[in-house]
């Protein structure tokens, strides 16, 4: 019987699909909404990196670096999405 938990390849495929969907959303619908969604996606990635056990995480850097970079990216995108008129 197969294990129903998400494996790293599945997580990578789902995360990539969500990222591409958000970029397409920005190109076709509303850039401001897409930027804010990308900010939320980056912040969710930071939270996921915090809560994922080290044994299950695909890690090439320290956890603190990953979380810091994702959090700063998410906050910067959120700020820019709220303050920049993108139309």
N, C-alpha and C positions, 0 to 999 in steps of 0.2 A: 504494500500500500504506500502511496506517495505521501510525503509530508506536506500538509496544507499551508505551512508558513511561507512567507515571501523569501525567496532566495536572492542573493545579490544580483544575478543577471535579470531577474524579473523586476527588481526595484530599479535597476538602471534603465530598463526599457520603459517602465511606467514614468519615471522622472523625466526621461528624454521626451517622451510623448507629451507630457504636460507642458514642458518648456516650449516645444514646437507649437503646441496649441495656443499658448499665450502669445507667442510672437505673431502667429497668424491672426489672432484676435486683435492685436494692435495694428496690424497692417490693414485689416478689412473693416473693423468696427470702430474702435475708439482707442487711441494711443494712451490716453491718461488712465483708462481702466486697465489696460494691459500692463503699464508700468507699475501700478499699484498691486496688480495680481502677481507680477514678478517679485515685487518687494515681499509680499506675503509668502510666496514660494521660497524665497531665500531665508526668511525668518523661520519658516517651517523646517527647512533643511538644518538650520542651526539647532533648533529644538530636537530634531531627530538625531543629530550627531551627539547631543548631550545624553539622550536617554538610551541610545543603542549600546548594548554591552560591547566591550572591547573585542571579545571573542567573535562577535557577529559582524563587526564593522570592517569594511574595506578601508584600511587606513595606511596612508603613506606619510602622513604628518601627524604631529601631536594633536590631540583633541582640542586643546585650547586654541591653537592656530586656526583650525577649521571653523570652530564656533565663532571666533572673533571676526574672521574674514566674512563669513556668511551674515553675521549680525550687522556688521558695518555696511555691507552691500545692501542688505534689506532696508536698513535705516536710511541710507543715502537715496535709494530708489524711492522709498516712501516720501521722503522730503521733496525730492524733485518732482514726483508725481503729483504732490499736493500744491506745489508752488509754481510750477512751470506751465504756462498755457500751451498745451500740445494740440488742442483742437479736437 
